[in-house]
Amino acid sequence: MTTPIPHCGLVAVVGAPNAGKSTLVNALVGQKIAIVSPKAQTTRTRLMGLAIEGETQLLLVDTPGIFDPKRRLDRAMVSAAWEGAEGADAIAFVVDAKGGLPEKVTAIAERLAHRKEPKLLILNKVDIADKPRLLSHAQRLNDLLAFDEIFFVSATTGDGIAELKAALANRMPEGPWHFPADQVSDATDRMLAAEVTREQLYLQLHAELPYASAVETEKYDERDDGSLEIHQQVLVERDTQRAIVLGKGGQRIKEIGARARAELARITGVPVHLYLHVKVRPNWEDDRDIYREIGLDWVE
């Protein structure tokens, strides 16, 4: 009998905001590792999901959406997106199939055309897209950039995911796996905890609190009984934003904490004691320590 040869490689998942990159990475991994929200630009940093396909380990880099940056945080997020594509064995360009082809999408395709890595076009959300326009979108993008392969998928329903995963695995080079088979992400426990709470902020307050908040995990300890004690600060820029997060009589922050605690308990498999504190820190986007905490490089 021949011994199976392991393969391992890096796939950069790039695209415009709200293309469904995080949902796609979660679908390929087979469980949730990246936060998902209807709001664009939810992903702020590079997060690696780890998927197994046969003898191949896929290192899936979920990058922030690429857009026209206006603030320091925006510039750091876009920089992280392009850096996530450096040295990739394949680039998966995810496009919202129902959203047409706005300039922000074609601009990314034009920039990708100058890269040498194999490039796959992933038209996502085909379950809710206008079917007659799908081929037109694919042809127009392929005219800008000759893709190595094109896939039509729905990360939400799972349509086309198995075929995409197999195709990505076939493109990965021979080599040992970089992570244990049971590991699904490279995120630290502290980072994952902060992301879970930030997801609840988006889900419950996304219309009222656009991007003026951040979450810092100050303490992450295991108690003697095996449960976790987690203390976090929710940072906002103004007193009015603090009032929004707290809600009337503190009810909103209690609900955010309850849902985040339940999600963390589900992920970790142990009881979680979560303590949230809302703090006003003007201009937190200019704090180098915050960038380090959330995994972004400081960009001038």
C-alpha positions as a Python dict, from the first residue, in 0.01 Angstrom:
ca = {
    (1, 'M'): (0, 0, 0),
    (2, 'T'): (119, 349, -79),
    (3, 'T'): (118, 606, 197),
    (4, 'P'): (-109, 902, 116),
    (5, 'I'): (90, 1218, 46),
    (6, 'P'): (-25, 1516, 253),
    (7, 'H'): (-86, 1851, 89),
    (8, 'C'): (-119, 2191, 254),
    (9, 'G'): (-163, 2538, 110),
    (10, 'L'): (-287, 2891, 160),
    (11, 'V'): (-605, 3025, -1),
    (12, 'A'): (-665, 3401, 18),
    (13, 'V'): (-1037, 3481, 21),
    (14, 'V'): (-1077, 3836, -108),
    (15, 'G'): (-1355, 4057, -236),
    (16, 'A'): (-1561, 4367, -177),
    (17, 'P'): (-1744, 4420, 156),
    (18, 'N'): (-2053, 4205, 208),
    (19, 'A'): (-1967, 3957, -68),
    (20, 'G'): (-2011, 3672, 180),
    (21, 'K'): (-1644, 3588, 237),
    (22, 'S'): (-1681, 3499, 605),
    (23, 'T'): (-1991, 3286, 538),
    (24, 'L'): (-1798, 3107, 262),
    (25, 'V'): (-1500, 3038, 489),
    (26, 'N'): (-1735, 2904, 757),
    (27, 'A'): (-1899, 2677, 498),
    (28, 'L'): (-1565, 2541, 376),
    (29, 'V'): (-1444, 2480, 733),
    (30, 'G'): (-1773, 2314, 822),
    (31, 'Q'): (-1841, 2526, 1128),
    (32, 'K'): (-1851, 2888, 1231),
    (33, 'I'): (-1511, 3047, 1285),
    (34, 'A'): (-1570, 3396, 1144),
    (35, 'I'): (-1839, 3638, 1256),
    (36, 'V'): (-2117, 3713, 1012),
    (37, 'S'): (-2342, 4017, 993),
    (38, 'P'): (-2568, 4174, 730),
    (39, 'K'): (-2352, 4485, 769),
    (40, 'A'): (-2065, 4537, 528),
    (41, 'Q'): (-1705, 4547, 656),
    (42, 'T'): (-1776, 4321, 953),
    (43, 'T'): (-1440, 4145, 919),
    (44, 'R'): (-1161, 4374, 1038),
    (45, 'T'): (-854, 4156, 1041),
    (46, 'R'): (-704, 3849, 878),
    (47, 'L'): (-854, 3535, 1024),
    (48, 'M'): (-748, 3189, 914),
    (49, 'G'): (-997, 2905, 888),
    (50, 'L'): (-861, 2551, 864),
    (51, 'A'): (-1043, 2300, 643),
    (52, 'I'): (-966, 1938, 560),
    (53, 'E'): (-1035, 1778, 222),
    (54, 'G'): (-899, 1424, 199),
    (55, 'E'): (-524, 1445, 259),
    (56, 'T'): (-519, 1820, 210),
    (57, 'Q'): (-530, 2094, 472),
    (58, 'L'): (-660, 2426, 340),
    (59, 'L'): (-547, 2741, 518),
    (60, 'L'): (-828, 2982, 433),
    (61, 'V'): (-745, 3346, 502),
    (62, 'D'): (-1067, 3541, 551),
    (63, 'T'): (-968, 3898, 471),
    (64, 'P'): (-1148, 4228, 533),
    (65, 'G'): (-1352, 4359, 242),
    (66, 'I'): (-1156, 4575, -1),
    (67, 'F'): (-1299, 4925, -37),
    (68, 'D'): (-1190, 5287, -73),
    (69, 'P'): (-1031, 5367, 264),
    (70, 'K'): (-1096, 5703, 428),
    (71, 'R'): (-987, 5658, 792),
    (72, 'R'): (-683, 5499, 956),
    (73, 'L'): (-888, 5194, 1053),
    (74, 'D'): (-1010, 5165, 693),
    (75, 'R'): (-653, 5181, 561),
    (76, 'A'): (-540, 4914, 807),
    (77, 'M'): (-827, 4684, 704),
    (78, 'V'): (-759, 4721, 331),
    (79, 'S'): (-386, 4671, 389),
    (80, 'A'): (-465, 4351, 580),
    (81, 'A'): (-676, 4229, 289),
    (82, 'W'): (-400, 4267, 31),
    (83, 'E'): (-135, 4132, 267),
    (84, 'G'): (-354, 3825, 319),
    (85, 'A'): (-309, 3745, -49),
    (86, 'E'): (71, 3756, -32),
    (87, 'G'): (227, 3415, -92),
    (88, 'A'): (-108, 3244, -144),
    (89, 'D'): (-125, 2921, -341),
    (90, 'A'): (-460, 3036, -477),
    (91, 'I'): (-675, 3348, -459),
    (92, 'A'): (-1052, 3306, -427),
    (93, 'F'): (-1222, 3624, -549),
    (94, 'V'): (-1571, 3626, -398),
    (95, 'V'): (-1839, 3833, -570),
    (96, 'D'): (-2197, 3895, -456),
    (97, 'A'): (-2383, 3748, -754),
    (98, 'K'): (-2704, 3935, -672),
    (99, 'G'): (-2536, 4273, -636),
    (100, 'G'): (-2431, 4335, -995),
    (101, 'L'): (-2080, 4449, -1082),
    (102, 'P'): (-2021, 4791, -927),
    (103, 'E'): (-1693, 4972, -978),
    (104, 'K'): (-1557, 4850, -644),
    (105, 'V'): (-1578, 4491, -773),
    (106, 'T'): (-1426, 4553, -1116),
    (107, 'A'): (-1148, 4759, -956),
    (108, 'I'): (-1046, 4461, -743),
    (109, 'A'): (-1051, 4234, -1050),
    (110, 'E'): (-827, 4476, -1239),
    (111, 'R'): (-578, 4482, -953),
    (112, 'L'): (-583, 4102, -921),
    (113, 'A'): (-501, 4076, -1292),
    (114, 'H'): (-143, 4180, -1212),
    (115, 'R'): (-92, 3897, -963),
    (116, 'K'): (66, 3565, -1062),
    (117, 'E'): (-118, 3337, -818),
    (118, 'P'): (-391, 3105, -957),
    (119, 'K'): (-721, 3290, -930),
    (120, 'L'): (-1069, 3143, -889),
    (121, 'L'): (-1385, 3345, -936),
    (122, 'I'): (-1653, 3259, -680),
    (123, 'L'): (-1995, 3399, -765),
    (124, 'N'): (-2172, 3371, -429),
    (125, 'K'): (-2539, 3401, -324),
    (126, 'V'): (-2661, 3230, -642),
    (127, 'D'): (-2968, 3108, -450),
    (128, 'I'): (-3105, 3464, -443),
    (129, 'A'): (-2939, 3606, -757),
    (130, 'D'): (-3099, 3680, -1092),
    (131, 'K'): (-3010, 3357, -1275),
    (132, 'P'): (-3000, 3498, -1633),
    (133, 'R'): (-2742, 3757, -1524),
    (134, 'L'): (-2500, 3509, -1365),
    (135, 'L'): (-2328, 3406, -1687),
    (136, 'S'): (-2312, 3770, -1795),
    (137, 'H'): (-2139, 3866, -1469),
    (138, 'A'): (-1895, 3577, -1504),
    (139, 'Q'): (-1812, 3666, -1864),
    (140, 'R'): (-1758, 4034, -1788),
    (141, 'L'): (-1524, 3960, -1498),
    (142, 'N'): (-1341, 3695, -1697),
    (143, 'D'): (-1280, 3953, -1970),
    (144, 'L'): (-1103, 4169, -1711),
    (145, 'L'): (-910, 3882, -1561),
    (146, 'A'): (-875, 3535, -1713),
    (147, 'F'): (-967, 3320, -1413),
    (148, 'D'): (-831, 2968, -1381),
    (149, 'E'): (-1172, 2842, -1268),
    (150, 'I'): (-1520, 2986, -1208),
    (151, 'F'): (-1767, 2860, -947),
    (152, 'F'): (-2130, 2943, -875),
    (153, 'V'): (-2207, 2881, -508),
    (154, 'S'): (-2429, 2968, -217),
    (155, 'A'): (-2233, 2976, 106),
    (156, 'T'): (-2563, 2996, 294),
    (157, 'T'): (-2733, 2688, 144),
    (158, 'G'): (-2414, 2495, 68),
    (159, 'D'): (-2476, 2471, -306),
    (160, 'G'): (-2148, 2422, -491),
    (161, 'I'): (-1936, 2423, -175),
    (162, 'A'): (-1819, 2060, -204),
    (163, 'E'): (-1705, 2114, -563),
    (164, 'L'): (-1523, 2435, -472),
    (165, 'K'): (-1351, 2273, -174),
    (166, 'A'): (-1231, 1982, -389),
    (167, 'A'): (-1101, 2219, -657),
    (168, 'L'): (-909, 2424, -401),
    (169, 'A'): (-759, 2109, -249),
    (170, 'N'): (-641, 1994, -593),
    (171, 'R'): (-439, 2315, -627),
    (172, 'M'): (-251, 2286, -298),
    (173, 'P'): (116, 2179, -301),
    (174, 'E'): (259, 1872, -134),
    (175, 'G'): (369, 1932, 222),
    (176, 'P'): (296, 1855, 586),
    (177, 'W'): (-11, 2000, 756),
    (178, 'H'): (62, 2317, 952),
    (179, 'F'): (-202, 2262, 1221),
    (180, 'P'): (-356, 1966, 1408),
    (181, 'A'): (-648, 1803, 1226),
    (182, 'D'): (-899, 1907, 1493),
    (183, 'Q'): (-805, 2278, 1489),
    (184, 'V'): (-1041, 2497, 1287),
    (185, 'S'): (-889, 2845, 1326),
    (186, 'D'): (-566, 3026, 1411),
    (187, 'A'): (-748, 3279, 1630),
    (188, 'T'): (-641, 3298, 1994),
    (189, 'D'): (-903, 3238, 2263),
    (190, 'R'): (-894, 3608, 2357),
    (191, 'M'): (-940, 3718, 1997),
    (192, 'L'): (-1224, 3472, 1939),
    (193, 'A'): (-1402, 3591, 2252),
    (194, 'A'): (-1375, 3954, 2139),
    (195, 'E'): (-1505, 3865, 1792),
    (196, 'V'): (-1809, 3687, 1936),
    (197, 'T'): (-1905, 3993, 2140),
    (198, 'R'): (-1840, 4226, 1847),
    (199, 'E'): (-2071, 4013, 1634),
    (200, 'Q'): (-2352, 4070, 1883),
    (201, 'L'): (-2285, 4445, 1875),
    (202, 'Y'): (-2330, 4438, 1497),
    (203, 'L'): (-2634, 4214, 1503),
    (204, 'Q'): (-2816, 4415, 1768),
    (205, 'L'): (-2693, 4768, 1702),
    (206, 'H'): (-2565, 4774, 1345),
    (207, 'A'): (-2798, 5054, 1234),
    (208, 'E'): (-2728, 5269, 1540),
    (209, 'L'): (-2357, 5209, 1598),
    (210, 'P'): (-2182, 5176, 1260),
    (211, 'Y'): (-1808, 5132, 1319),
    (212, 'A'): (-1752, 5338, 1629),
    (213, 'S'): (-1690, 5043, 1860),
    (214, 'A'): (-1421, 4789, 1940),
    (215, 'V'): (-1397, 4503, 2190),
    (216, 'E'): (-1093, 4431, 2408),
    (217, 'T'): (-1062, 4107, 2605),
    (218, 'E'): (-891, 4214, 2926),
    (219, 'K'): (-909, 3884, 3111),
    (220, 'Y'): (-959, 3525, 2995),
    (221, 'D'): (-911, 3274, 3277),
    (222, 'E'): (-1020, 2921, 3353),
    (223, 'R'): (-1179, 2879, 3695),
    (224, 'D'): (-1116, 2579, 3921),
    (225, 'D'): (-1448, 2426, 3816),
    (226, 'G'): (-1347, 2433, 3447),
    (227, 'S'): (-1566, 2728, 3352),
    (228, 'L'): (-1428, 3041, 3187),
    (229, 'E'): (-1422, 3390, 3332),
    (230, 'I'): (-1397, 3657, 3062),
    (231, 'H'): (-1381, 4035, 3114),
    (232, 'Q'): (-1416, 4262, 2813),
    (233, 'Q'): (-1426, 4632, 2741),
    (234, 'V'): (-1654, 4766, 2471),
    (235, 'L'): (-1487, 5083, 2348),
    (236, 'V'): (-1687, 5369, 2199),
    (237, 'E'): (-1588, 5724, 2107),
    (238, 'R'): (-1867, 5931, 2264),
    (239, 'D'): (-2104, 5931, 2561),
    (240, 'T'): (-2403, 5914, 2324),
    (241, 'Q'): (-2266, 5588, 2180),
    (242, 'R'): (-2216, 5449, 2530),
    (243, 'A'): (-2582, 5519, 2604),
    (244, 'I'): (-2683, 5329, 2288),
    (245, 'V'): (-2477, 5023, 2386),
    (246, 'L'): (-2607, 5024, 2742),
    (247, 'G'): (-2971, 5072, 2642),
    (248, 'K'): (-3252, 5177, 2872),
    (249, 'G'): (-3176, 5056, 3222),
    (250, 'G'): (-2878, 4860, 3089),
    (251, 'Q'): (-3104, 4615, 2907),
    (252, 'R'): (-2921, 4629, 2574),
    (253, 'I'): (-2578, 4544, 2713),
    (254, 'K'): (-2735, 4264, 2918),
    (255, 'E'): (-2885, 4115, 2602),
    (256, 'I'): (-2558, 4151, 2412),
    (257, 'G'): (-2376, 3980, 2698),
    (258, 'A'): (-2631, 3700, 2728),
    (259, 'R'): (-2614, 3612, 2360),
    (260, 'A'): (-2236, 3640, 2344),
    (261, 'R'): (-2205, 3424, 2656),
    (262, 'A'): (-2431, 3156, 2507),
    (263, 'E'): (-2231, 3153, 2183),
    (264, 'L'): (-1899, 3130, 2368),
    (265, 'A'): (-2032, 2844, 2581),
    (266, 'R'): (-2141, 2663, 2265),
    (267, 'I'): (-1799, 2712, 2105),
    (268, 'T'): (-1590, 2620, 2410),
    (269, 'G'): (-1816, 2351, 2551),
    (270, 'V'): (-1792, 2488, 2906),
    (271, 'P'): (-1991, 2741, 3112),
    (272, 'V'): (-1884, 3101, 3055),
    (273, 'H'): (-1899, 3396, 3295),
    (274, 'L'): (-1884, 3707, 3075),
    (275, 'Y'): (-1847, 4057, 3216),
    (276, 'L'): (-1886, 4353, 2980),
    (277, 'H'): (-1788, 4709, 3055),
    (278, 'V'): (-1863, 4997, 2819),
    (279, 'K'): (-1593, 5262, 2814),
    (280, 'V'): (-1572, 5593, 2630),
    (281, 'R'): (-1230, 5630, 2470),
    (282, 'P'): (-1224, 5921, 2225),
    (283, 'N'): (-1021, 5853, 1911),
    (284, 'W'): (-961, 5488, 1997),
    (285, 'E'): (-892, 5436, 1625),
    (286, 'D'): (-562, 5620, 1678),
    (287, 'D'): (-449, 5387, 1960),
    (288, 'R'): (-172, 5151, 1847),
    (289, 'D'): (-253, 4906, 2127),
    (290, 'I'): (-607, 4859, 1996),
    (291, 'Y'): (-475, 4767, 1653),
    (292, 'R'): (-241, 4513, 1810),
    (293, 'E'): (-529, 4368, 2013),
    (294, 'I'): (-752, 4316, 1710),
    (295, 'G'): (-470, 4188, 1491),
    (296, 'L'): (-418, 4481, 1255),
    (297, 'D'): (-95, 4653, 1156),
    (298, 'W'): (-57, 5023, 1225),
    (299, 'V'): (-90, 5214, 899),
    (300, 'E'): (7, 5580, 867),
}
